[in-house]
Amino acid sequence: MSTPPPDFSFLPSFYEQDTLYVVPEENAVQLVPGAAPVEAATVPVPPPAVAAEVPVAVTPAPAAPAPVAAEKREERIQWLGEAVKGTYLLFQVPDQEFGQLPQHPFLQKVMAAVGLTTMQVQFGNLSTSVTHNVKQIALQVQARHILLFGDDLTVENLLKLEPYRMYRLEETRFVRVDSLANIEKSTELKKKLWDVLQKIFLQ
C-alpha cells in the first residue's frame, strides 16, 4: 500500500512572508505562501546500462574434401589422341616414352597394315597404382578394338589372357601382346602380331 504525500498546507501560517523550501530525500520543492502544495517530482532513474553485444566472428570449419572416386578414368589411365574408329592401344611405360608413341616408326607401320594411322587411335598409359580391368575399360570407352602391349601390366587376370589370342566382349575385340620393343626386334613376334591383327581388324 502506497504512503500518501505529506501535507505542507499548514506551513504558510507559521512563516507568513518567507519563502520556504522543503528538501526531501531526493528532490527539492519550492513552496510559495498561499500556493497550493506541490508534490515532489519523481525523477526517472535511468535503467542500468547494458553492455552492447559485440559480434564474434566465427570461422567455419573447413569443408571436408569430396571423396574422389578411384574409378575416375583420367586418374587411372593417361590418355593421348582420339579413337576415331574405336581403337585403343594400352601401355604401361614412362611418361616420356608414352608421349612419343604416336611418332613411333614401327607402330606407324603396324597401324598402316590394318588401314589406320597413329592419329586415328587413342593411346592409354595405365597407372601402376591400381589394378585395371580390361572389361571395364572396354565398356567405359565403348571400344571396338583394344591392344594390350606388355607382359607385366597391372591388369586383372593378366596371366589368364593368352598372348596373341583374340578375346571378345560384346562389341569389343581385344588381345594381349608383347611389349612394343620386344616385337620390333623379333621376326617371330611380328608374325604372331600380324596374324592376330588380321582376326581383330580384317575379319
Secondary structure, DSSP 8 states (H G I E B T S, - for coil): --------TTGGGTSSSS-EEE--SS--EEE-TTS----------------------------------TT-HHHHEEEEE--TTSEEEEE---HHHHHTGGG-HHHHHHHHHTT--TTSSEEEEE-TTS-B-HHHHHHHHT-SEEEEE-SS--BTTGGGS-TT--EEETTEEEEEE--HHHHHT-HHHHHHHHHHHIIIII-
